[in-house]
Amino acid sequence: MSEPCGHLLLRGGLSYDRPDGIAAAIEEIFALAPAVQALGPESKVLLKPNLLAKHPPEHAVTTHPVVVAAVIDALHRRGVTQITLADSSGGLYTEGGMRAIYRASGLLEVCERMGVAVWGKTTSGTRAVEGTRVHQFTLIDPVLDCDFLIDLAKLKTHVMTGMTAGVKNLFGCIPGLQKAEMHMRFPQRVDFGEMLCDLCCAVQPQLVIVDGITAMEGNGPAGGSVREVGLLLGGDDVWQIDLAVAQLMNLDSQKVPYLAAAVRRGLCGTKLDPAALAPGSDPVQPLQNWQLPQSFRSLTFQEKFPTGLRWAGPFVSRIAAPRPVIRKSKCIGCGRCAEICPGKTIRLQNHKAVIDPAGCIRCFCCHEMCPEKAIDVRRIAFFKL
């Protein structure tokens, strides 16, 4: 495990209505990362935002355009002209679909105004990695073609992984429904976390910036509640940054499957190393009354059981685990959940979505992608006691 060296910075008190403050924080983050010093006219930079689905900025689902504009300005000041913005959202991966998402997020307008290319294709290639679960990933072409990748994540909770920040945002480097295939290959959280760890090692972002000016708590990454937090977090060590996010959320890092995998591999410790914080950074303090997803409780199923019955914990976990449930009064029958479902266990019946519980792997992709927030995370009442 490499020693942290003070390249992580948190800056609070920020607002999208005050872009100068955001620009100053971005410049501080850039100045701390040694790799940034090599940027110049020959550099090919990829901006990888979080564009989960078609949402406007105020929903706090996607990386905000004011943050992206500040990053582009910082690159222009360093003479970088070859800049591309690209992502692969959930669901079907089409050129028209992605352009609609770029437009809705406000990022298309920013890129057109600032002379940045928005990747409009859907082609991909492969990259080998010495992983523990995956040895070759299919990645969208801009990831393979760039020589400097800036991971522009959004600070949000996540019903499957607990949180999404720098590492989880890289899942969008995998094209379209191939992400659903990964959920089918690795339906268990432990294995899914190992896969994300392999993916991060394959992509290796040079700089990570987490937009937490508005964030999402509760049942994120799309169905939670918007919360004004006012912070940016950035640096060149994605593991320390995500440990900082876990600390902000008061979330045990070992309950985040990819952070637990990173600890097992010796990529980081179980907590943010104070040495990782740059001098002058604001402190990383837990957010008061932060709401975690319903699927992430402080106790396991076995701990809820009476001592004499804990042997039955693994048996009932499959039955009692949190699961997605359709709220039919809100369902509009758009079919997005059926489209994204890795196991094809969702169908439309009388213009309403229906989930086959026997085939559900609890990946919560349907919950992520529902545009109407019509899919709840349901827990058995006993486990709420």
DRENDOLUM-896668 format. One record per residue: residue number from 1; residue in three letters; chain; x, y, z negated of N, C-alpha, C in turn. Coordinates in steps of 0.1 Angstrom, whole numbers. Example, Ala and Ser with C-alpha at 12.3 -4.5 7.8 and 13.67 -1.06 7.14 Angstrom:
BEGIN
> 1|ALA|A|132|-57|-78|123|-45|-78|132|-33|-78
> 2|SER|A|128|-22|-71|137|-11|-71|129|0|-79
This chain:
BEGIN
> 1|MET|A|9|-12|0|0|0|0|9|12|0
> 2|SER|A|7|21|10|15|33|11|10|43|0
> 3|GLU|A|20|51|-5|17|61|-15|10|73|-10
> 4|PRO|A|-1|78|-16|-7|90|-11|2|102|-13
> 5|CYS|A|1|112|-4|11|123|-5|5|137|-3
> 6|GLY|A|-7|139|-10|-12|152|-11|-18|158|2
> 7|HIS|A|-23|149|11|-28|154|24|-43|155|24
> 8|LEU|A|-50|154|13|-65|154|12|-69|167|6
> 9|LEU|A|-79|173|12|-84|185|7|-99|186|6
> 10|LEU|A|-105|190|-5|-119|192|-6|-121|207|-8
> 11|ARG|A|-131|213|-1|-134|227|-2|-149|228|-4
> 12|GLY|A|-153|234|-15|-168|235|-18|-172|250|-16
> 13|GLY|A|-185|252|-19|-191|265|-18|-193|270|-3
> 14|LEU|A|-195|260|6|-196|263|20|-210|263|25
> 15|SER|A|-213|270|36|-226|271|42|-225|272|57
> 16|TYR|A|-234|266|64|-234|268|79|-237|282|83
> 17|ASP|A|-243|290|74|-246|304|77|-233|313|76
> 18|ARG|A|-222|307|70|-210|314|69|-199|307|76
> 19|PRO|A|-199|307|89|-189|299|97|-174|303|94
> 20|ASP|A|-172|315|90|-158|319|87|-152|310|76
> 21|GLY|A|-160|307|65|-155|299|54|-153|285|59
> 22|ILE|A|-161|280|68|-159|266|73|-146|266|82
> 23|ALA|A|-144|276|90|-132|277|98|-120|277|90
> 24|ALA|A|-120|284|79|-108|285|70|-106|271|64
> 25|ALA|A|-116|264|59|-114|251|54|-109|241|64
> 26|ILE|A|-114|242|76|-109|233|87|-94|236|89
> 27|GLU|A|-90|248|89|-76|252|92|-67|247|80
> 28|GLU|A|-72|247|68|-65|242|57|-62|227|59
> 29|ILE|A|-73|220|63|-72|205|65|-62|202|76
> 30|PHE|A|-63|210|87|-53|208|98|-39|210|94
> 31|ALA|A|-37|220|86|-23|224|82|-17|213|73
> 32|LEU|A|-25|205|66|-20|195|57|-15|183|64
> 33|ALA|A|-20|180|75|-17|167|82|-5|168|91
> 34|PRO|A|5|160|88|18|161|96|15|158|111
> 35|ALA|A|6|148|114|4|144|128|-1|156|136
> 36|VAL|A|-8|165|130|-14|177|137|-3|186|143
> 37|GLN|A|9|186|136|20|194|141|25|191|155
> 38|ALA|A|22|178|159|26|174|173|16|177|184
> 39|LEU|A|5|182|180|-6|185|190|-1|197|199
> 40|GLY|A|-5|196|212|-2|206|221|-9|204|234
> 41|PRO|A|-5|211|245|-12|210|258|-13|196|264
> 42|GLU|A|-3|187|261|-3|174|266|-12|164|258
> 43|SER|A|-17|168|247|-24|159|238|-38|157|244
> 44|LYS|A|-43|144|242|-56|140|246|-64|137|234
> 45|VAL|A|-73|146|230|-79|145|217|-94|141|218
> 46|LEU|A|-98|131|210|-112|127|210|-118|131|197
> 47|LEU|A|-130|138|198|-138|141|187|-149|130|185
> 48|LYS|A|-149|123|174|-159|112|172|-168|117|161
> 49|PRO|A|-180|123|165|-189|127|155|-198|115|150
> 50|ASN|A|-206|118|140|-217|108|137|-230|112|144
> 51|LEU|A|-233|105|154|-245|107|162|-254|94|162
> 52|LEU|A|-259|91|150|-266|79|148|-278|78|158
> 53|ALA|A|-285|88|159|-297|88|168|-301|103|171
> 54|LYS|A|-313|104|178|-317|117|182|-323|125|171
> 55|HIS|A|-315|134|165|-319|142|153|-313|156|155
> 56|PRO|A|-321|166|151|-316|180|150|-307|181|138
> 57|PRO|A|-298|192|138|-288|193|128|-295|194|114
> 58|GLU|A|-306|200|112|-312|202|99|-316|189|92
> 59|HIS|A|-317|178|100|-320|165|93|-309|160|85
> 60|ALA|A|-297|165|87|-285|160|80|-281|146|83
> 61|VAL|A|-285|141|95|-282|128|100|-269|128|108
> 62|THR|A|-267|139|115|-255|140|124|-246|151|120
> 63|THR|A|-233|150|125|-223|160|122|-228|174|128
> 64|HIS|A|-227|184|119|-233|197|123|-224|204|133
> 65|PRO|A|-231|211|143|-223|218|154|-214|229|149
> 66|VAL|A|-217|235|137|-208|246|132|-195|240|128
> 67|VAL|A|-195|228|122|-183|221|119|-175|217|131
> 68|VAL|A|-182|211|141|-175|207|153|-169|219|160
> 69|ALA|A|-176|231|161|-170|243|167|-158|247|160
> 70|ALA|A|-157|246|147|-146|250|139|-134|241|142
> 71|VAL|A|-136|229|144|-126|219|148|-120|222|162
> 72|ILE|A|-129|225|171|-125|229|185|-116|241|184
> 73|ASP|A|-121|251|177|-113|263|176|-99|260|170
> 74|ALA|A|-98|252|160|-85|248|154|-76|241|165
> 75|LEU|A|-82|233|173|-74|226|184|-70|236|194
> 76|HIS|A|-79|246|198|-75|256|208|-63|264|203
> 77|ARG|A|-63|267|190|-52|275|185|-39|268|186
> 78|ARG|A|-39|255|187|-27|247|188|-24|244|203
> 79|GLY|A|-31|250|212|-28|248|226|-35|236|232
> 80|VAL|A|-43|229|225|-50|217|230|-61|220|240
> 81|THR|A|-61|215|252|-71|218|261|-79|205|266
> 82|GLN|A|-72|193|264|-79|181|268|-86|175|256
> 83|ILE|A|-98|180|254|-107|176|243|-119|169|248
> 84|THR|A|-123|158|243|-135|151|247|-143|147|234
> 85|LEU|A|-156|149|235|-165|145|224|-173|133|229
> 86|ALA|A|-173|122|220|-180|110|225|-184|102|213
> 87|ASP|A|-195|95|214|-200|86|204|-209|75|211
> 88|SER|A|-212|65|204|-221|55|209|-232|53|198
> 89|SER|A|-243|58|200|-254|57|190|-259|43|188
> 90|GLY|A|-269|42|179|-275|29|178|-285|27|189
> 91|GLY|A|-290|15|191|-299|12|202|-293|11|215
> 92|LEU|A|-301|11|226|-297|10|240|-287|21|243
> 93|TYR|A|-276|18|250|-266|27|253|-267|31|267
> 94|THR|A|-273|42|270|-275|47|284|-270|61|285
> 95|GLU|A|-267|65|297|-262|79|299|-272|89|296
> 96|GLY|A|-285|87|300|-295|96|297|-299|97|282
> 97|GLY|A|-299|85|276|-301|85|262|-291|92|253
> 98|MET|A|-278|90|257|-268|97|250|-268|112|252
> 99|ARG|A|-271|116|264|-272|131|267|-283|137|259
> 100|ALA|A|-294|130|257|-305|136|249|-301|137|235
> 101|ILE|A|-293|128|230|-288|128|216|-278|140|214
> 102|TYR|A|-269|141|224|-259|152|224|-267|166|223
> 103|ARG|A|-277|166|231|-285|179|232|-292|182|219
> 104|ALA|A|-299|172|214|-307|173|202|-299|177|190
> 105|SER|A|-286|172|189|-277|174|178|-271|188|178
> 106|GLY|A|-273|195|189|-266|208|191|-252|208|196
> 107|LEU|A|-247|196|197|-232|194|201|-230|197|216
> 108|LEU|A|-240|194|224|-239|196|238|-237|211|241
> 109|GLU|A|-245|220|235|-244|234|237|-231|239|232
> 110|VAL|A|-226|234|220|-213|239|215|-201|235|225
> 111|CYS|A|-202|223|230|-191|218|239|-191|226|252
> 112|GLU|A|-203|228|258|-204|236|270|-199|250|268
> 113|ARG|A|-202|256|257|-198|270|255|-183|271|252
> 114|MET|A|-177|260|247|-163|261|243|-154|253|253
> 115|GLY|A|-159|248|264|-151|242|274|-146|228|270
> 116|VAL|A|-154|221|262|-150|207|258|-159|197|266
> 117|ALA|A|-152|186|271|-159|176|278|-168|167|269
> 118|VAL|A|-180|165|273|-189|156|266|-189|143|274
> 119|TRP|A|-185|132|269|-184|120|276|-198|115|280
> 120|GLY|A|-200|114|293|-213|110|298|-215|96|303
> 121|LYS|A|-204|88|302|-205|74|307|-207|65|296
> 122|THR|A|-208|52|299|-210|41|289|-201|30|291
> 123|THR|A|-189|32|297|-180|22|300|-171|19|288
> 124|SER|A|-165|7|287|-157|3|276|-146|-6|280
> 125|GLY|A|-138|-9|270|-127|-18|272|-124|-25|259
> 126|THR|A|-113|-33|258|-110|-40|246|-96|-36|240
> 127|ARG|A|-95|-38|227|-82|-36|220|-80|-47|210
> 128|ALA|A|-69|-53|210|-65|-63|201|-61|-57|188
> 129|VAL|A|-64|-65|177|-60|-61|164|-57|-74|155
> 130|GLU|A|-48|-73|146|-44|-84|137|-54|-83|126
> 131|GLY|A|-66|-87|128|-77|-86|118|-79|-99|111
> 132|THR|A|-87|-99|100|-90|-111|93|-103|-118|98
> 133|ARG|A|-112|-109|104|-125|-115|109|-125|-113|124
> 134|VAL|A|-120|-102|129|-121|-99|144|-106|-97|149
> 135|HIS|A|-103|-102|160|-90|-101|166|-90|-93|179
> 136|GLN|A|-102|-89|184|-103|-80|195|-117|-73|195
> 137|PHE|A|-116|-60|196|-129|-52|196|-131|-46|210
> 138|THR|A|-144|-46|214|-148|-38|226|-151|-24|221
> 139|LEU|A|-144|-14|227|-145|0|223|-149|9|235
> 140|ILE|A|-156|20|232|-159|29|243|-146|35|249
> 141|ASP|A|-146|38|262|-133|42|268|-126|54|262
> 142|PRO|A|-133|64|258|-126|76|252|-117|72|240
> 143|VAL|A|-121|62|233|-113|57|221|-100|51|226
> 144|LEU|A|-101|44|237|-89|37|243|-80|47|250
> 145|ASP|A|-86|58|255|-78|67|264|-71|79|256
> 146|CYS|A|-76|82|244|-71|93|236|-57|90|229
> 147|ASP|A|-50|100|226|-38|98|218|-39|104|204
> 148|PHE|A|-51|110|201|-53|116|188|-68|116|186
> 149|LEU|A|-73|109|176|-87|107|173|-91|114|160
> 150|ILE|A|-100|124|161|-105|131|149|-119|125|146
> 151|ASP|A|-120|119|134|-132|112|129|-140|122|122
> 152|LEU|A|-151|127|128|-160|137|122|-172|131|116
> 153|ALA|A|-171|127|104|-181|119|97|-191|128|90
> 154|LYS|A|-202|122|86|-212|129|78|-214|123|64
> 155|LEU|A|-215|131|54|-216|125|40|-230|121|38
> 156|LYS|A|-232|107|38|-246|101|36|-245|88|28
> 157|THR|A|-256|85|22|-257|72|17|-261|62|28
> 158|HIS|A|-260|49|25|-263|39|35|-268|27|28
> 159|VAL|A|-280|22|33|-287|11|26|-280|-2|27
> 160|MET|A|-271|-4|36|-263|-17|37|-250|-16|30
> 161|THR|A|-242|-5|33|-229|-3|28|-227|6|16
> 162|GLY|A|-238|12|12|-238|21|0|-236|35|4
> 163|MET|A|-226|37|13|-222|51|18|-217|50|32
> 164|THR|A|-218|61|39|-211|62|52|-203|74|52
> 165|ALA|A|-190|73|56|-181|84|57|-171|81|68
> 166|GLY|A|-158|82|65|-148|81|76|-148|67|82
> 167|VAL|A|-148|56|74|-147|43|80|-159|39|87
> 168|LYS|A|-171|40|80|-183|35|87|-186|43|99
> 169|ASN|A|-182|55|100|-185|63|112|-178|57|125
> 170|LEU|A|-167|50|122|-160|44|134|-168|32|140
> 171|PHE|A|-178|28|133|-187|17|139|-193|22|153
> 172|GLY|A|-194|35|154|-199|41|167|-189|40|178
> 173|CYS|A|-177|35|175|-167|33|186|-171|21|194
> 174|ILE|A|-179|12|188|-184|0|195|-196|3|203
> 175|PRO|A|-197|-1|216|-208|4|225|-221|-3|222
> 176|GLY|A|-231|6|221|-245|2|221|-249|-10|213
> 177|LEU|A|-256|-19|219|-261|-31|212|-251|-41|207
> 178|GLN|A|-238|-39|212|-228|-47|206|-226|-45|191
> 179|LYS|A|-230|-34|186|-230|-32|172|-240|-42|165
> 180|ALA|A|-252|-44|172|-262|-53|167|-256|-67|166
> 181|GLU|A|-248|-70|177|-241|-84|177|-232|-85|165
> 182|MET|A|-225|-74|161|-216|-75|149|-224|-78|137
> 183|HIS|A|-236|-72|136|-245|-75|124|-249|-90|124
> 184|MET|A|-251|-96|135|-255|-110|136|-243|-119|133
> 185|ARG|A|-231|-115|137|-219|-123|134|-215|-122|120
> 186|PHE|A|-218|-111|113|-214|-108|100|-226|-103|91
> 187|PRO|A|-236|-112|89|-248|-107|82|-246|-104|67
> 188|GLN|A|-235|-111|61|-233|-108|47|-224|-96|45
> 189|ARG|A|-227|-88|34|-220|-76|32|-205|-78|31
> 190|VAL|A|-201|-88|25|-186|-90|23|-180|-92|37
> 191|ASP|A|-185|-100|45|-180|-102|58|-181|-90|67
> 192|PHE|A|-192|-83|66|-194|-70|74|-183|-60|69
> 193|GLY|A|-180|-59|57|-170|-50|52|-156|-54|57
> 194|GLU|A|-153|-67|58|-140|-71|64|-140|-67|78
> 195|MET|A|-151|-69|86|-151|-65|100|-148|-50|101
> 196|LEU|A|-155|-41|93|-153|-27|93|-138|-24|90
> 197|CYS|A|-132|-31|81|-118|-29|78|-109|-32|90
> 198|ASP|A|-112|-43|97|-105|-47|109|-107|-36|120
> 199|LEU|A|-119|-30|121|-122|-20|131|-114|-7|128
> 200|CYS|A|-113|-3|115|-106|8|112|-91|7|115
> 201|CYS|A|-86|-5|113|-72|-8|116|-70|-8|131
> 202|ALA|A|-80|-11|139|-79|-11|154|-79|4|159
> 203|VAL|A|-88|12|153|-90|26|158|-80|35|153
> 204|GLN|A|-77|35|140|-67|43|133|-68|58|136
> 205|PRO|A|-79|64|130|-80|79|133|-68|86|127
> 206|GLN|A|-64|97|134|-53|105|129|-57|115|119
> 207|LEU|A|-70|120|120|-75|130|111|-90|127|108
> 208|VAL|A|-94|128|96|-107|126|92|-113|138|85
> 209|ILE|A|-125|142|89|-132|153|83|-146|149|80
> 210|VAL|A|-150|150|68|-164|147|64|-172|159|61
> 211|ASP|A|-183|160|69|-192|172|68|-202|169|57
> 212|GLY|A|-200|175|45|-209|174|34|-215|187|30
> 213|ILE|A|-217|196|39|-223|209|36|-238|207|34
> 214|THR|A|-244|200|43|-257|193|39|-254|178|40
> 215|ALA|A|-259|171|31|-257|156|30|-270|149|29
> 216|MET|A|-269|136|28|-281|128|27|-279|118|15
> 217|GLU|A|-289|118|6|-289|109|-5|-302|100|-4
> 218|GLY|A|-303|90|-13|-314|81|-13|-311|70|-2
> 219|ASN|A|-322|67|6|-321|56|15|-316|61|29
> 220|GLY|A|-303|66|29|-297|69|41|-293|57|49
> 221|PRO|A|-288|59|62|-283|71|67|-292|80|76
> 222|ALA|A|-305|76|76|-315|84|84|-328|86|76
> 223|GLY|A|-331|77|67|-344|78|60|-343|84|46
> 224|GLY|A|-332|90|43|-331|96|29|-335|110|28
> 225|SER|A|-330|117|18|-334|131|15|-322|140|18
> 226|VAL|A|-325|151|24|-315|161|27|-311|168|14
> 227|ARG|A|-298|170|11|-294|177|-1|-283|187|3
> 228|GLU|A|-284|199|-2|-274|209|0|-262|206|-10
> 229|VAL|A|-251|203|-4|-239|200|-12|-228|211|-11
> 230|GLY|A|-226|216|2|-217|227|4|-202|224|4
> 231|LEU|A|-199|211|8|-185|208|8|-180|202|22
> 232|LEU|A|-167|204|24|-160|197|35|-148|189|28
> 233|LEU|A|-146|178|33|-135|169|28|-127|164|40
> 234|GLY|A|-114|165|40|-106|161|51|-92|157|48
> 235|GLY|A|-85|150|57|-72|146|55|-68|136|65
> 236|ASP|A|-56|129|63|-52|120|73|-52|105|68
> 237|ASP|A|-57|103|56|-58|90|50|-73|86|48
> 238|VAL|A|-78|78|57|-93|75|57|-97|68|45
> 239|TRP|A|-88|60|39|-92|52|27|-93|61|15
> 240|GLN|A|-84|70|13|-85|79|2|-97|89|3
> 241|ILE|A|-100|93|16|-111|101|18|-124|94|14
> 242|ASP|A|-125|81|18|-138|74|15|-138|71|0
> 243|LEU|A|-127|69|-7|-127|67|-21|-132|80|-28
> 244|ALA|A|-128|91|-22|-133|104|-27|-148|106|-26
> 245|VAL|A|-153|101|-14|-167|102|-12|-175|93|-22
> 246|ALA|A|-169|81|-24|-175|72|-34|-175|78|-48
> 247|GLN|A|-165|85|-51|-164|92|-64|-174|104|-65
> 248|LEU|A|-176|111|-54|-186|121|-54|-200|116|-56
> 249|MET|A|-203|104|-50|-216|98|-51|-217|90|-64
> 250|ASN|A|-207|89|-73|-207|81|-85|-210|67|-81
> 251|LEU|A|-204|62|-71|-206|48|-66|-194|40|-68
> 252|ASP|A|-195|29|-74|-184|20|-77|-178|15|-63
> 253|SER|A|-166|19|-60|-160|16|-47|-160|1|-44
> 254|GLN|A|-160|-8|-54|-160|-22|-52|-174|-27|-48
> 255|LYS|A|-184|-19|-48|-197|-22|-43|-199|-18|-28
> 256|VAL|A|-189|-10|-24|-188|-6|-9|-180|-17|-2
> 257|PRO|A|-187|-25|6|-180|-37|11|-167|-35|19
> 258|TYR|A|-166|-24|26|-153|-22|33|-142|-16|24
> 259|LEU|A|-146|-9|14|-136|-4|4|-131|-16|-4
> 260|ALA|A|-140|-25|-7|-135|-37|-15|-126|-45|-6
> 261|ALA|A|-129|-46|7|-120|-53|16|-106|-46|17
> 262|ALA|A|-106|-33|17|-94|-26|18|-85|-28|6
> 263|VAL|A|-92|-29|-6|-84|-32|-18|-78|-45|-18
> 264|ARG|A|-86|-55|-13|-80|-69|-12|-68|-69|-3
> 265|ARG|A|-68|-61|7|-57|-61|17|-45|-52|12
> 266|GLY|A|-47|-45|1|-37|-36|-4|-36|-23|4
> 267|LEU|A|-47|-19|10|-47|-6|18|-50|6|9
> 268|CYS|A|-56|3|-3|-58|14|-12|-61|8|-26
> 269|GLY|A|-63|16|-36|-67|12|-49|-82|12|-51
> 270|THR|A|-86|10|-63|-101|10|-65|-106|24|-67
> 271|LYS|A|-98|33|-70|-102|47|-72|-93|57|-65
> 272|LEU|A|-98|68|-62|-91|79|-56|-78|82|-64
> 273|ASP|A|-67|82|-57|-54|85|-64|-53|100|-65
> 274|PRO|A|-51|105|-77|-50|120|-79|-39|126|-70
> 275|ALA|A|-28|118|-67|-17|123|-59|-21|125|-45
> 276|ALA|A|-33|120|-41|-37|122|-27|-42|137|-25
> 277|LEU|A|-47|143|-36|-53|156|-34|-42|167|-32
> 278|ALA|A|-44|175|-23|-34|186|-20|-35|197|-31
> 279|PRO|A|-23|203|-34|-24|214|-43|-34|225|-39
> 280|GLY|A|-42|230|-48|-51|240|-45|-65|234|-40
> 281|SER|A|-66|221|-39|-79|215|-35|-89|217|-46
> 282|ASP|A|-101|218|-43|-112|218|-53|-112|203|-58
> 283|PRO|A|-117|202|-71|-117|188|-77|-128|180|-71
> 284|VAL|A|-126|167|-71|-136|157|-67|-144|153|-79
> 285|GLN|A|-155|159|-81|-164|156|-92|-177|150|-88
> 286|PRO|A|-182|140|-95|-195|134|-91|-206|144|-90
> 287|LEU|A|-214|143|-80|-225|151|-77|-236|148|-87
> 288|GLN|A|-242|158|-94|-251|156|-104|-264|150|-99
> 289|ASN|A|-269|140|-106|-282|133|-102|-282|128|-88
> 290|TRP|A|-271|124|-82|-270|119|-68|-278|106|-68
> 291|GLN|A|-287|105|-58|-295|93|-56|-289|83|-46
> 292|LEU|A|-286|71|-51|-281|60|-43|-293|53|-36
> 293|PRO|A|-290|45|-26|-301|37|-19|-307|28|-29
> 294|GLN|A|-319|25|-27|-326|15|-35|-319|1|-35
> 295|SER|A|-313|-2|-24|-306|-14|-22|-293|-16|-30
> 296|PHE|A|-289|-5|-36|-276|-5|-44|-279|-1|-59
> 297|ARG|A|-282|-12|-67|-284|-10|-81|-271|-13|-88
> 298|SER|A|-271|-8|-101|-259|-10|-109|-257|-24|-113
> 299|LEU|A|-268|-33|-113|-266|-46|-117|-269|-56|-106
> 300|THR|A|-263|-67|-106|-266|-78|-96|-278|-86|-100
> 301|PHE|A|-283|-94|-91|-294|-103|-95|-291|-111|-107
> 302|GLN|A|-279|-117|-107|-276|-126|-118|-276|-119|-131
> 303|GLU|A|-272|-106|-132|-271|-98|-144|-285|-95|-149
> 304|LYS|A|-295|-95|-140|-309|-92|-143|-315|-105|-149
> 305|PHE|A|-310|-117|-146|-316|-129|-151|-313|-132|-165
> 306|PRO|A|-321|-138|-173|-318|-143|-186|-306|-152|-185
> 307|THR|A|-298|-152|-196|-285|-160|-195|-287|-174|-191
> 308|GLY|A|-297|-181|-196|-298|-195|-193|-303|-198|-178
> 309|LEU|A|-307|-187|-171|-312|-190|-157|-302|-184|-147
> 310|ARG|A|-291|-179|-151|-282|-172|-141|-277|-181|-131
> 311|TRP|A|-277|-194|-134|-273|-204|-124|-282|-203|-111
> 312|ALA|A|-294|-198|-113|-303|-197|-101|-301|-185|-93
> 313|GLY|A|-293|-176|-98|-291|-163|-91|-288|-164|-77
> 314|PRO|A|-278|-172|-72|-275|-173|-58|-287|-178|-50
> 315|PHE|A|-295|-187|-56|-306|-193|-49|-317|-183|-46
> 316|VAL|A|-320|-174|-56|-330|-164|-54|-326|-152|-47
> 317|SER|A|-313|-150|-45|-308|-137|-39|-314|-135|-26
> 318|ARG|A|-315|-146|-18|-320|-144|-4|-335|-140|-5
> 319|ILE|A|-342|-145|-14|-357|-142|-15|-359|-128|-21
> 320|ALA|A|-351|-124|-32|-353|-113|-39|-345|-100|-35
> 321|ALA|A|-336|-102|-25|-328|-91|-21|-337|-80|-15
> 322|PRO|A|-333|-67|-16|-341|-56|-9|-343|-59|6
> 323|ARG|A|-354|-55|11|-357|-59|25|-365|-47|31
> 324|PRO|A|-364|-46|44|-372|-36|51|-386|-40|53
> 325|VAL|A|-395|-30|51|-410|-32|52|-416|-21|60
> 326|ILE|A|-424|-24|70|-430|-15|78|-442|-8|71
> 327|ARG|A|-442|6|71|-453|13|66|-462|16|78
> 328|LYS|A|-472|8|79|-480|8|92|-487|22|94
> 329|SER|A|-490|29|83|-497|42|85|-488|52|92
> 330|LYS|A|-475|50|91|-466|59|98|-460|54|111
> 331|CYS|A|-461|41|113|-456|35|125|-463|39|138
> 332|ILE|A|-456|44|148|-462|49|160|-460|39|172
> 333|GLY|A|-454|27|169|-453|17|179|-443|20|190
> 334|CYS|A|-433|28|187|-423|32|197|-414|20|201
> 335|GLY|A|-412|11|192|-404|-1|196|-389|1|193
> 336|ARG|A|-384|12|187|-370|14|185|-365|3|176
> 337|CYS|A|-372|-1|166|-368|-11|156|-366|-24|163
> 338|ALA|A|-376|-28|171|-374|-41|178|-363|-41|188
> 339|GLU|A|-360|-29|194|-349|-28|203|-335|-30|196
> 340|ILE|A|-334|-25|184|-321|-25|177|-319|-38|169
> 341|CYS|A|-330|-45|166|-329|-56|156|-319|-67|161
> 342|PRO|A|-308|-70|154|-298|-79|159|-304|-93|161
> 343|GLY|A|-313|-97|152|-319|-111|152|-332|-112|160
> 344|LYS|A|-336|-101|166|-349|-101|174|-360|-107|166
> 345|THR|A|-361|-102|153|-372|-107|144|-383|-97|143
> 346|ILE|A|-382|-86|151|-393|-76|150|-400|-76|163
> 347|ARG|A|-413|-76|163|-422|-75|175|-432|-64|173
> 348|LEU|A|-438|-60|184|-450|-51|184|-462|-59|185
> 349|GLN|A|-472|-56|175|-484|-63|175|-495|-52|173
> 350|ASN|A|-504|-51|182|-514|-40|182|-508|-26|180
> 351|HIS|A|-497|-24|187|-490|-11|187|-484|-8|173
> 352|LYS|A|-481|-18|165|-474|-16|152|-463|-26|151
> 353|ALA|A|-452|-22|145|-441|-32|143|-444|-42|133
> 354|VAL|A|-440|-54|135|-441|-65|125|-428|-72|124
> 355|ILE|A|-423|-74|112|-411|-81|109|-413|-95|105
> 356|ASP|A|-406|-104|111|-406|-118|106|-396|-120|95
> 357|PRO|A|-400|-121|82|-391|-121|71|-381|-133|71
> 358|ALA|A|-385|-144|77|-376|-155|77|-364|-153|85
> 359|GLY|A|-365|-144|96|-353|-142|104|-345|-129|100
> 360|CYS|A|-350|-121|91|-344|-109|87|-331|-111|80
> 361|ILE|A|-320|-104|85|-307|-106|78|-304|-94|69
> 362|ARG|A|-314|-85|67|-312|-73|58|-301|-64|62
> 363|CYS|A|-299|-62|75|-289|-53|79|-294|-38|79
> 364|PHE|A|-307|-37|78|-314|-24|78|-312|-15|90
> 365|CYS|A|-308|-21|101|-307|-13|114|-320|-7|117
> 366|CYS|A|-331|-14|115|-344|-8|118|-347|4|110
> 367|HIS|A|-344|4|97|-345|15|88|-337|27|93
> 368|GLU|A|-325|24|98|-316|35|103|-323|42|115
> 369|MET|A|-328|34|124|-332|39|137|-346|44|138
> 370|CYS|A|-354|42|128|-368|46|129|-370|61|130
> 371|PRO|A|-375|67|140|-376|82|141|-387|87|132
> 372|GLU|A|-396|79|127|-407|84|119|-405|81|104
> 373|LYS|A|-394|75|100|-392|71|86|-404|62|81
> 374|ALA|A|-407|53|90|-419|44|87|-414|30|82
> 375|ILE|A|-401|29|79|-396|16|74|-390|19|60
> 376|ASP|A|-396|12|50|-391|14|36|-382|3|32
> 377|VAL|A|-374|6|22|-365|-5|16|-373|-9|4
> 378|ARG|A|-378|-22|4|-387|-27|-7|-379|-36|-16
> 379|ARG|A|-381|-34|-29|-375|-43|-39|-386|-50|-47
> 380|ILE|A|-384|-62|-52|-393|-69|-61|-393|-61|-74
> 381|ALA|A|-405|-59|-79|-407|-51|-91|-399|-56|-103
> 382|PHE|A|-397|-69|-104|-390|-75|-115|-376|-69|-116
> 383|PHE|A|-370|-67|-105|-356|-62|-105|-354|-47|-106
> 384|LYS|A|-366|-40|-108|-365|-26|-111|-366|-24|-126
> 385|LEU|A|-368|-35|-134|-369|-33|-149|-356|-29|-155
